[in-house]
Amino acid sequence: FHQGINHFSRTLQPDEVGQDGEAYRIVEPVRVDAEIHKDKERFRIAGTVNTRLELGCSRCLEPFTLPIDSAFDLQYLPAEAEAGSRGDDDREVSEDDFDASVYRDDQIDLNELLREQFYLALPMKPLCREDCAGLCPQCGTNRNTGTCACVSQWEDPRLAPLKRLK
């Protein structure tokens, strides 16, 4: 990239994006659209990423898809500058240096950028729907799709002696 602003637009197939061992599965092509600002050795990448991820519901464990439409604005410094910002030389450290990621060998890892955006977009508690009823704790029936004859009221056996006092 030369000094100034460059436009970057690319569509990646799910198998082109590293996702082994992740908490999600990419189920739609990933569209990345960004402006790359280069100033000497510093890069600023601002843009959007769009795709759909498949997650497991935290209540019923059924898979569901989550649309991702995430905006990002990231700063990158060469790895050597990161070492300098930790006090290894006399270089002046700016506030932006602490928020910046690093790149090595004149390359920015696009897969790492995407994984970071996906994790930032994931909900703390993924639910297939807000009113998901989850699984029966006794027999494991998915309460969204079926019913069971289990008694849903649990009584603590340690409190049984107190019931006799009534």
BALOMAR-960018 format. One record per residue (C-alpha): chain; residue number from 1; x, y, z; residue in three letters. Coordinates in Angstrom, 2 decimals. Layout:
<sites>
('A'; NUM; (X; Y; Z); 'Ala'),
...
</sites>
This chain:
<sites>
('A'; 1; (0.00; 0.00; 0.00); 'Phe'),
('A'; 2; (1.21; 3.47; -0.76); 'His'),
('A'; 3; (0.87; 6.54; 1.47); 'Gln'),
('A'; 4; (-2.68; 7.86; 1.75); 'Gly'),
('A'; 5; (-6.01; 6.05; 1.50); 'Ile'),
('A'; 6; (-6.68; 2.74; -0.25); 'Asn'),
('A'; 7; (-10.05; 1.03; -0.56); 'His'),
('A'; 8; (-10.26; -2.69; 0.22); 'Phe'),
('A'; 9; (-13.31; -4.79; -0.58); 'Ser'),
('A'; 10; (-13.29; -8.58; -0.50); 'Arg'),
('A'; 11; (-15.63; -11.52; -0.07); 'Thr'),
('A'; 12; (-14.16; -14.56; 1.66); 'Leu'),
('A'; 13; (-15.67; -18.04; 1.69); 'Gln'),
('A'; 14; (-16.10; -19.59; 5.16); 'Pro'),
('A'; 15; (-13.28; -22.09; 4.58); 'Asp'),
('A'; 16; (-10.88; -19.21; 3.80); 'Glu'),
('A'; 17; (-11.32; -17.80; 7.31); 'Val'),
('A'; 18; (-9.65; -19.75; 10.10); 'Gly'),
('A'; 19; (-12.35; -21.01; 12.46); 'Gln'),
('A'; 20; (-11.03; -24.25; 13.97); 'Asp'),
('A'; 21; (-11.93; -24.53; 17.64); 'Gly'),
('A'; 22; (-14.00; -21.34; 17.66); 'Glu'),
('A'; 23; (-17.32; -20.93; 19.50); 'Ala'),
('A'; 24; (-19.10; -20.32; 16.20); 'Tyr'),
('A'; 25; (-19.27; -21.61; 12.64); 'Arg'),
('A'; 26; (-19.27; -19.23; 9.66); 'Ile'),
('A'; 27; (-22.25; -20.17; 7.46); 'Val'),
('A'; 28; (-22.23; -17.40; 4.85); 'Glu'),
('A'; 29; (-19.50; -15.65; 2.84); 'Pro'),
('A'; 30; (-17.73; -12.93; 4.81); 'Val'),
('A'; 31; (-17.86; -9.50; 3.18); 'Arg'),
('A'; 32; (-15.19; -7.01; 4.24); 'Val'),
('A'; 33; (-15.30; -3.41; 3.05); 'Asp'),
('A'; 34; (-12.68; -1.03; 4.43); 'Ala'),
('A'; 35; (-10.58; 2.07; 3.93); 'Glu'),
('A'; 36; (-6.90; 1.62; 4.68); 'Ile'),
('A'; 37; (-5.08; 4.78; 5.76); 'His'),
('A'; 38; (-1.28; 4.52; 5.67); 'Lys'),
('A'; 39; (0.95; 7.05; 7.36); 'Asp'),
('A'; 40; (4.61; 5.99; 7.22); 'Lys'),
('A'; 41; (4.61; 2.67; 9.13); 'Glu'),
('A'; 42; (1.25; 3.21; 10.85); 'Arg'),
('A'; 43; (-1.96; 1.76; 9.39); 'Phe'),
('A'; 44; (-5.55; 2.64; 10.24); 'Arg'),
('A'; 45; (-8.22; 0.29; 8.91); 'Ile'),
('A'; 46; (-11.85; 1.40; 9.18); 'Ala'),
('A'; 47; (-14.74; -0.50; 7.67); 'Gly'),
('A'; 48; (-17.43; -3.13; 8.08); 'Thr'),
('A'; 49; (-17.68; -6.91; 8.12); 'Val'),
('A'; 50; (-20.89; -8.79; 7.25); 'Asn'),
('A'; 51; (-21.72; -12.49; 7.51); 'Thr'),
('A'; 52; (-23.83; -15.00; 9.45); 'Arg'),
('A'; 53; (-22.50; -17.20; 12.25); 'Leu'),
('A'; 54; (-23.99; -20.38; 13.64); 'Glu'),
('A'; 55; (-23.96; -20.66; 17.43); 'Leu'),
('A'; 56; (-25.40; -23.05; 19.98); 'Gly'),
('A'; 57; (-28.17; -21.66; 22.18); 'Cys'),
('A'; 58; (-27.05; -21.47; 25.80); 'Ser'),
('A'; 59; (-30.48; -22.67; 27.05); 'Arg'),
('A'; 60; (-31.66; -25.38; 24.63); 'Cys'),
('A'; 61; (-28.30; -26.12; 22.90); 'Leu'),
('A'; 62; (-29.96; -25.99; 19.44); 'Glu'),
('A'; 63; (-27.95; -24.28; 16.68); 'Pro'),
('A'; 64; (-29.14; -20.89; 15.41); 'Phe'),
('A'; 65; (-27.71; -18.23; 13.10); 'Thr'),
('A'; 66; (-26.65; -14.76; 14.15); 'Leu'),
('A'; 67; (-26.26; -11.98; 11.55); 'Pro'),
('A'; 68; (-23.02; -10.01; 11.89); 'Ile'),
('A'; 69; (-22.88; -6.42; 10.66); 'Asp'),
('A'; 70; (-19.96; -4.99; 12.54); 'Ser'),
('A'; 71; (-18.10; -1.71; 12.07); 'Ala'),
('A'; 72; (-14.45; -1.49; 13.07); 'Phe'),
('A'; 73; (-11.74; 1.17; 13.26); 'Asp'),
('A'; 74; (-8.33; -0.29; 14.09); 'Leu'),
('A'; 75; (-4.77; 1.02; 14.32); 'Gln'),
('A'; 76; (-1.72; -1.09; 13.46); 'Tyr'),
('A'; 77; (1.95; -0.49; 14.21); 'Leu'),
('A'; 78; (4.95; -2.57; 13.14); 'Pro'),
('A'; 79; (5.99; -5.13; 15.76); 'Ala'),
('A'; 80; (9.27; -3.25; 16.29); 'Glu'),
('A'; 81; (7.36; -0.11; 17.32); 'Ala'),
('A'; 82; (5.33; -2.14; 19.85); 'Glu'),
('A'; 83; (8.57; -3.25; 21.50); 'Ala'),
('A'; 84; (9.67; 0.41; 21.61); 'Gly'),
('A'; 85; (6.41; 1.53; 23.24); 'Ser'),
('A'; 86; (7.19; -0.75; 26.18); 'Arg'),
('A'; 87; (10.23; 1.29; 27.06); 'Gly'),
('A'; 88; (12.90; -0.58; 25.09); 'Asp'),
('A'; 89; (14.11; 2.64; 23.42); 'Asp'),
('A'; 90; (13.74; 6.40; 23.72); 'Asp'),
('A'; 91; (10.86; 6.71; 21.25); 'Arg'),
('A'; 92; (8.01; 9.00; 22.35); 'Glu'),
('A'; 93; (4.89; 6.98; 23.14); 'Val'),
('A'; 94; (1.51; 8.38; 22.13); 'Ser'),
('A'; 95; (-1.88; 7.48; 23.62); 'Glu'),
('A'; 96; (-2.88; 5.75; 20.35); 'Asp'),
('A'; 97; (0.09; 3.36; 20.58); 'Asp'),
('A'; 98; (-1.49; 1.55; 23.53); 'Phe'),
('A'; 99; (-4.70; 0.85; 21.58); 'Asp'),
('A'; 100; (-2.91; -0.30; 18.43); 'Ala'),
('A'; 101; (-2.42; -3.87; 17.24); 'Ser'),
('A'; 102; (0.82; -4.95; 15.61); 'Val'),
('A'; 103; (1.75; -6.30; 12.21); 'Tyr'),
('A'; 104; (4.84; -8.25; 11.16); 'Arg'),
('A'; 105; (6.62; -8.67; 7.84); 'Asp'),
('A'; 106; (4.55; -5.86; 6.27); 'Asp'),
('A'; 107; (1.36; -7.97; 6.57); 'Gln'),
('A'; 108; (-1.82; -7.53; 8.56); 'Ile'),
('A'; 109; (-3.53; -10.80; 9.46); 'Asp'),
('A'; 110; (-7.06; -10.42; 8.07); 'Leu'),
('A'; 111; (-8.24; -13.64; 9.76); 'Asn'),
('A'; 112; (-7.19; -12.30; 13.16); 'Glu'),
('A'; 113; (-9.03; -9.05; 12.47); 'Leu'),
('A'; 114; (-12.20; -10.98; 11.51); 'Leu'),
('A'; 115; (-12.04; -13.33; 14.53); 'Arg'),
('A'; 116; (-11.73; -10.31; 16.80); 'Glu'),
('A'; 117; (-14.80; -8.68; 15.20); 'Gln'),
('A'; 118; (-16.82; -11.90; 15.45); 'Phe'),
('A'; 119; (-16.05; -12.30; 19.16); 'Tyr'),
('A'; 120; (-16.90; -8.66; 19.85); 'Leu'),
('A'; 121; (-20.28; -9.18; 18.13); 'Ala'),
('A'; 122; (-21.16; -12.39; 20.00); 'Leu'),
('A'; 123; (-23.74; -11.96; 22.78); 'Pro'),
('A'; 124; (-22.69; -12.79; 26.34); 'Met'),
('A'; 125; (-25.44; -15.40; 26.51); 'Lys'),
('A'; 126; (-26.36; -16.64; 23.01); 'Pro'),
('A'; 127; (-30.08; -17.43; 22.76); 'Leu'),
('A'; 128; (-31.95; -18.83; 19.77); 'Cys'),
('A'; 129; (-34.79; -16.49; 20.80); 'Arg'),
('A'; 130; (-35.48; -14.27; 23.80); 'Glu'),
('A'; 131; (-38.22; -16.54; 25.19); 'Asp'),
('A'; 132; (-36.28; -19.81; 24.77); 'Cys'),
('A'; 133; (-37.65; -22.27; 27.35); 'Ala'),
('A'; 134; (-34.47; -24.37; 27.44); 'Gly'),
('A'; 135; (-34.18; -28.03; 28.41); 'Leu'),
('A'; 136; (-36.00; -29.87; 31.16); 'Cys'),
('A'; 137; (-33.40; -30.32; 33.92); 'Pro'),
('A'; 138; (-34.75; -33.78; 34.74); 'Gln'),
('A'; 139; (-35.31; -35.54; 31.40); 'Cys'),
('A'; 140; (-33.59; -33.20; 28.91); 'Gly'),
('A'; 141; (-36.65; -32.55; 26.71); 'Thr'),
('A'; 142; (-36.36; -29.38; 24.65); 'Asn'),
('A'; 143; (-39.24; -27.33; 26.08); 'Arg'),
('A'; 144; (-39.47; -25.27; 22.88); 'Asn'),
('A'; 145; (-40.54; -28.29; 20.84); 'Thr'),
('A'; 146; (-42.12; -30.68; 23.33); 'Gly'),
('A'; 147; (-43.50; -31.22; 26.79); 'Thr'),
('A'; 148; (-42.72; -33.74; 29.47); 'Cys'),
('A'; 149; (-44.42; -35.10; 32.60); 'Ala'),
('A'; 150; (-41.61; -34.10; 34.93); 'Cys'),
('A'; 151; (-42.48; -32.12; 38.04); 'Val'),
('A'; 152; (-40.92; -28.71; 37.55); 'Ser'),
('A'; 153; (-41.00; -27.70; 41.21); 'Gln'),
('A'; 154; (-37.84; -28.75; 43.02); 'Trp'),
('A'; 155; (-37.76; -28.97; 46.78); 'Glu'),
('A'; 156; (-34.55; -28.94; 48.74); 'Asp'),
('A'; 157; (-34.44; -32.20; 50.78); 'Pro'),
('A'; 158; (-32.52; -30.36; 53.51); 'Arg'),
('A'; 159; (-35.67; -28.34; 54.24); 'Leu'),
('A'; 160; (-37.90; -31.42; 54.70); 'Ala'),
('A'; 161; (-37.54; -31.40; 58.56); 'Pro'),
('A'; 162; (-38.81; -27.81; 58.60); 'Leu'),
('A'; 163; (-41.96; -28.78; 56.66); 'Lys'),
('A'; 164; (-42.89; -31.22; 59.43); 'Arg'),
('A'; 165; (-42.97; -28.34; 61.91); 'Leu'),
('A'; 166; (-46.09; -26.86; 60.30); 'Lys'),
</sites>
